[in-house]
Amino acid sequence: MKKALQRILSVILLAGFALPNVVFADAEDSWKKEIPKYKAVKADVKKDGPVLLFSDSPEMVKKCGVMYRDTAVGNVRIFFHHVNDTKSPKRLAIVLRNVGIRPVEVTVGRKGVSNPSLDWLGAGKSAQSRYFKGNKEVDFTLKPGEKHEFLTGIKGQIFNPQELITGIVDFNFSRQVEISFMMIPVGTAFSAAVSAYDILPPDIGEYVLRGTFQNADIHVSLSDTFNNEKRDIWGITLADNEEDSYVVGVDATRDKPVVNYGNYGVVYDLAYKTRGDGETILRFNPWGGTFAGVCLLENKDEIVEVNLPNGRVYFGDKRPTENMILAKVAGKMEGKVFFSPPGSSNLPVRIFFAPNKINKKQ
């Protein structure tokens, strides 16, 4: 991930950004009713970054066991999303095990883990906000054969029936580490559970949301510069599997190919340039349905966090044209939008660039 993401210390208002306080704002009432005609713009796309271990199947975990397990080395990101679908409290445990004969140096980078919650959309939004805010890196060593429970460092996080825990975390491992996503009884030691419990089968159906995926960062650069003195509106779609394809990988527990439907755990940065003496309005549209998340806006080496949406937990549940202003960018500018599909939310999304006709130079 870009170094710029590591510089955020707090939410700040940028000189080049004017952020709204409501979901719908500006003088163009037509945006409240429908999406105006727009030009689907071309972009240059590059994929790199960490290996992603994605654990979301079974999503509704009905018995104790291992939801997903694989080994990884180097830069690694995990994304997990599980609901306790039993009738009693359980523990969610993420167990790191050194499977080699030499010590492994572990660095924990960005970390966003929700509290156990019955508000699944709110939990997904909370995890993303914590991840994008950043945190101080933590280092520790795993001795040969040692097991470490990551969520609490002790036994795992207790969650009650129908509560969700979701999260996204970046690691660096100096050598191979086995990662197990488990649900275990409250009184069971995670160290024993790693070997005692079987791999749970995934959810039944076409969409198996678990696996190991390469290159979990996607860098999107608009091919042209947006002219805010013209009437054109530009739009780009993310995570639709048409204009922006889903990443493919392997379910290591079954040795079968899988698709990350929604690109959960993938981090995007969308780079753009504007020109002209007017103002450019950036808008966000949760085209796929109900959505609750955050994004980061970078401008002049400064970063601001924006809630998606502002003012309430989620939007996109009423109609596919629902949208909000991300920012108003003055004049000639270069910027980025950092975005990641949040747990419990629907994809795809669209980001629009439109001239502000009121502030446009006459």
N, C-alpha and C positions, 0 to 999 in steps of 0.2 A: 504494500500500500504506500501511497505517496507520503513523503516526510511531512507534508503540510498537515496531514491528519494528526500528527503527533504533537502539533504545536498548540492545540486548543486547550485553554486553561479554564475559560468561563464563557458564558454566552454574552457577546458584546454586539453593539450596534455599529455597523460599518458606515464609513463616510459615503461610500458608493451605493449603499443599499437603503431603501426606505421600506420598512416592513409594516404590513397592515396588522391591526388588532382583531380583525373579524375574518370569518371564512370567506365571505364574498365582499369585494371592495373594488372600486373605481367607478367611473362614470358610465361605462359601457354596460348597460343593463342586459344587453343581448347575451352576455356570457352567463347570466343567471338562468337563462332558458335553454340555451343550446350552445354547442361549440361552433363558432363561425368557420367558414371555409378556410382551410389552411393548406400550406404546402408541406408535404412530407419530405423533410430535408435528408440529404445524404450525410453519412458520417464515416469516419475512419475508426476502426475498432481493433484494439489490441488486447489480448488476454495473457495474463501472467499471474504471479502471486502465489499464495500458499496452496497446499493440498487441503481440501475441505472434507471433513468427516461429518456427514449429515445424518441425524437420527430423529426421525419423525414417523416411524412405522414399526410397530403399531403406535398410532397416535393415542388412542384410547387403550391404555394398558390394563388388561383384565386379570393378569396374574403376574407373579414375580418371575423375573428372568432377565436375560440380556436382550435389550432392544437392538443394539448394534455394537459391533466390535471390529477393529482393524488395527494394524500397526502403521506407524508413520515416523518420518524423520525430517529434520529441517524445519522450515516454516510451515506451520499447520494451523488451520482454523477449524473449530468445531461449531456446529449449530445443532441445537437439540430443542425438542418441542413435544412434551409428553403430559398426558392427563392421567391421574390416578382414577381408573374406572373400576375400582373394587369398592367394597362396603366398609373398609376400615383404613386408618392411616397407614401409609407406607413411607419408605425413604427412596428418594431418587439419588443414586450414587454415580459419579463419573470417576472411574478408577484408572489411574495411570500406573502401568506396571513396566518395570525394566526387565525385558526378556533376554538381555544379553549378559555377558560376563564382565563388563566394564561399567564404571559409573556413567550416568547420563546427566548432563547439565540441562536444566529446564529453565526457560525464561517465559514468564507469563506477561503478555503484552496487553492489548486492549481487552477489556472484560465487561460484558453486559449480561447480567443474569437477573431475571425477574424474581420477585418474591412469589411464593405459592399464592395463587389467586383464582377465584371463580370468574373474574372479569378477564376473559382470555384476550380480548382485543387490547385492554389496558396493560396486560402483562407483556404482550409483544411490543407495545409502544415503549414501555418502561425499560425493557431489555435493550432496545435500540438506543434510547437516549443515554443510558449508562455507558454503552459501548462507544458511541460517538463522542461523548464528553472526555473519554480517555481516563487513564489512571497511571499511577507510578508502576513501572515494571517491577516484577518480583522474580527473584532467582532462587532456585534450590537444586539440590542434587538427589537423584535416585540411585541408591546403591544397587548392585546386581541382585535381581530377584525382588527388590522392594516394590511395594504397592502403596500408592498414595491416593486417598479420596480427595478429589479436587474441590467439590462444592463447599464443604465445611472443614476439611482437613481431619475429620474424625469418623463420622459414620454415614454421611449423606444428609440431604435436606428432607425433613419430614413434610409431606403434603397430604391433605385430607381428601376424601372422596370428591371427585369432580374438580379438584383444583389442578391448575396447570402450572408447570415450571418450564420456562423457555429461556434460551440464552445463546450468545455468540461470544466466542473467546479466541484470541490469537495466542499461539505458542511458538516457541522454537525449541527443538530437541536436538542435542548434539549427536545422539544415536537413536536407534529404533526404540520406540515406546509403543506398548499395546494400550489402546484406549477402549474401555468398556463402558457403555451406557446401560445402567441397570436399575430395575425397581426391586427392592428387597424388603423383607419384613422389618418393622421398627427395631426389633431386638436382635437382629442378625448382624454379625461383624462383616464388613465389606470384604475383608481379606479372605475370609472363608467362602463368601458368596461368589467370588470371581470364578472359582473352580467348580462350585457346587451347582450353579444354576445353568440351565440350557439356554440356547439362543431361541428367542421367541420368533414365531413366523410373522412375516409382514402382514399388513392389512390386505384383505382380499380385494382383487380388482386390478385394473390396468395401471393405476398410479401408485407405485411403490416409492414412498418418499424416504429412502435411506440409501446410503452408499458412500463411496469415496470418489472424489472428483478432483481433477487437476486444474490449476490456473483459476483460482477463485476470485481474482480481481479482473474487472473488465473496464478498460479505458476507452471512452467514446469521445471523439473530437469532431465537432461539426466541420464539414469540409469547407464551408463558406462563412463569411462574416455577415452578421445580421445588420442591415441598414435600418436604423430606427426613424429615418426620415421618409421611408416609403410606406405603402399601405399593406404590404405583405405580412401575413402571419405564418410562422413556421411551427412545425410540430415534430416531435420525435417520440417513438414508442419504445418502451423498455419492457423486457420479460414477457413477450407475446408469442415466442417460438416461431415467428414469421420474419418480421424485421430484425428481431433480436432473438437468436436461437437459445434454447435451454442447454445448459452444460450436461454432458453425458459422462457416466462413470461406471463403476462396478460395485455391486453389493457383495462385499467380501465374505459375508456369512453364507452366501449361496453360490458365489462365483457366477453371477449373472449380470448382464448389462442393465443399467438403469438410467433414467432421465430425471433430472432435478426439475420437476414441473413447478415453475415459479422462480427458479434460481435463488431459493432461500439460502442464506449464508454467503452469497456472492455480494461483493462490494463494488459498486459502480462509481466512477468519476466521469462526469460529463463536462467537457471543456468547450467553451464558446467564446466568441469575440463579437463585439458590437462596434458600430461606427455611426457617425452622424451627430448632430447637435441636439437631438431629441432625447427621449427617455424610453428604455426598453422594459416592458413588463414581462416577467417570467411567471408562468402559471403551471399549476400541477393539477392533473385530472386522474382520479382513481377509476380508470375505465373498466376494470374488471369487477368492481363491486366494493363492498364494505372494506374500509381501509383505515388503519391507525398506525402511524409511524412518526419518524422524524427524518430530516435531511440536514446536511451541512452546506452552507454557501460560502465559497471562498472568493475573495476579491482583494487585490492589493496585499497579499500575504496575511490577510486577516480572515477569520472564520466566524460565522454565526450559525447557531442551531435554530432550525425552524420546525415547529410542530406541524404535523400533517394529520388533521387540520389544526388551526389555531382555535381556541375557544371551547372546544369539546374533544372528546376522546377519539371519535371516529366520524367518517363521512363516506359518501359513495353508496349508501344503502338506499337512497331514494330514487336516483336515476343515474345512468352512466355518464351524463353530461355534467354532473356536479364537479365544481372546480374551485380552486383558491389561488390567490396571488402568493407567489414565493417571495418576490422582491421587485422593486423598481430600480433599474440600473441606469445611471445617468451617463449620457454621452458615449465617448469611446472607451471601451472597457474590455478586459479579459477576465474571465472568471470560471469557476467550476461548481458543479452541483454534485455532492457526494450522497449516494443513495444506496440502500440495501432493502430488499423485500422483507418486511417484518413478519414474524410468526402470527398466525390467525388471520392475516389480511389476504386480500385477493389481488391477483395480477391479471392483465398488464396495467401499466400506468402510462400516461402521456405527459410530456413537458412541452409547453408552448412558449414562443417568443413573439411578442406583439408590440407594435409601436403605441406609445401613449399619445393619443390624438389631441388630448387637452393641452399637454405640455409641449407638444411638438412645435418646433419653430415654424411660424407662419411664412 
